[in-house]
Amino acid sequence: SVVSFFLYIQIGDNKIYFSCFFYLSLLIKNGIILSTVSKMKEVKNFLLKYLNLLKNLIIKNKNIIYMALPFIVMDVVTRMFGNSIGFYKVYRPFPNMFTLLYIYLFLGIVLNTNKKVSKISYLFFSILFLIMYLVNNVYYSMTSNYFSFNLLDSVSEGSPYFWSALKNCNILVYIFFIIIIGLIVLGYKSIKDSNKNTKNLIKVFITFIIIHTILPFLLGFTNDTLVWSTWKNPRNIYELYNDNNKSMRLSGLYEYTFRNFYITFIKVEEKNDDDLKFLEEEYNKDIKSIKNSYTGKFKGKNVIFLQLEGMDNWLITKQDTPTLYNMLNNSINFTNHYSFYTGGGSTFNSEFAVNTGFIVPYSYNRNAYSFNNNSFPYSLPNMFKSLNYSVNAFHMNKKEYYSRGINYKNWNYDNYYGLIDMYKYTDGENTLDRELILNEEYSNLMFNTENLFVDYIITYSPHLPFDNTRGVCKILYEEDNKDNEVPFRQMSEEECVRRQAKETDYFVSLLLEKLKENKLLDNTVLVVFADHYLYTLEDQTILDKYKNTSNNLINKTPFFIYDNGNTKKIINKVTSQLNILPTVLNLFGIEYNSNYYLGRDALANNYDPIVVFSDYSWYDGNVYVEGGEVTNKKYISKEELERKNILINEIAKKNDLTLKYNYFKKISE
């Protein structure tokens, strides 16, 4: 059954009913069932009575409606400009309920104070949010992100772009700005003489507080455990409030303004003195990167980071993926690499690790993409920009997915180019990795022929479902058989996986060809790695044929650095996503403090190999340790075991506390 409920609210001497589900209330009244013909007359009479009541209510309270109009328009228009975000449509109840609640608060104050105070308070609220309307929409027009108060920390850096932002803003922002000013004037003139009514004012505040407390529960519950889709759970978004775009769409202009201000300036994070002391000691260690025979080997070259979706080791074969196979065997090949799965969006976890040098927390539930308000001054793009590289990211998916648009901006990428943000596809071709290159307008953005560049490219095609009746495998199956008059054959899951991996290999071959065409191949290094092993298979027994699946060593994946076959070297030491950034920085001769990353340069002579998995088990290439004990029957001295057990706890603690306290913000101040 559907329940229609009303909030009875008293503003001054006027009684107003706000229906949270108005259209549903028309369907229910004293048990009326629309499908019963005998009741239709009663329904008609009820509707007429309801509409007449509504009409009289509007006429009686038109001054309040005039006062409310500018606030309604400011909020709705602001959210409408963000329609491309694709999250929480403007008509959804939750943001509109918040907006009505704030209007109730504003007008409750206006109508229950004396005439002078009421007019001043109305102008105050109107001008304040007119400014917030303009700031949010100008900033969104320029950056595709709503304004956040934490941007005030860098206001001096953005000031040179102020007039440019105003001039290039969507003209509709200014048209509505003028309309809203007219509505504010109309609302101001509608304020009637009133007397201070303390009793009603108290009722307004109490009602506001109660309803404001209840509203978030209508969004459901937060995730108790990390799952990949946490980024789009409305309750998670509201509680964390770190994705500006989704938060605005979810809350509306007024709740967004106050909550964003609260999160930025008022909310106090609990701090533990021991935690802070630990971090002080860790980051006061001045450990500079140590030069070795690989230092600066690729200095002055372009670099493409190629993150391959689900490209497990067993998929790189001469038959299935010949291009990748050839590159792997003519590169610096890290044969004992682990892209370990840490829960809650493993693809983005690898992006986060490679770009920041840190990983999703070990000891508390926070997804990697929820740290987009943290400061990362030593991120991948920041380090390369110190040498005047342009740095851009490319992926098939839209920028809202995993909040990539906001995260890549936070890491200081010049742009995140989402293929389906920029081009319309109707036949699923966007899911084929080849389109990243065959769409020439898009792929031309990857190659800066005048300046040095860094590209971070994320592939997609070896993504589930692995079924030739749907998804990528279906498209490829139909393409392979379009000229063959043969009956449909159901492919096995493994066959689909291999065919989809072949599509990624085709993309890589196209990428190399385009680099060659642009005379960039000899001056470009490709850093190639998988985001995770193929855990998305429905039939996990397939993996048993190709790898150790008994413990976290199942996370073993390919990682190699290719410079057109000029450098061949096999590295057997253990590495993970956390080693990629410091290793690459050294190869490009970029000075850095290695203490600012969890991993170390894997090519260094003194590299101490170790990978720490999400359950605190670890592997150093010799022993696999779980619960502090060796489980793979390999020898390690008691002293060395104790040292490394302490080390892995320090690594995990440093990771978690650095992210929790946003410690790099303190370092960079």
Summary of the structure (lengths in Angstrom):
residues: 669
radius of gyration: 29.3
end to end distance: 56.8
largest distance: 90.7
contacts: 2089
relative contact order: 0.11
helix: 53%
strand: 11%
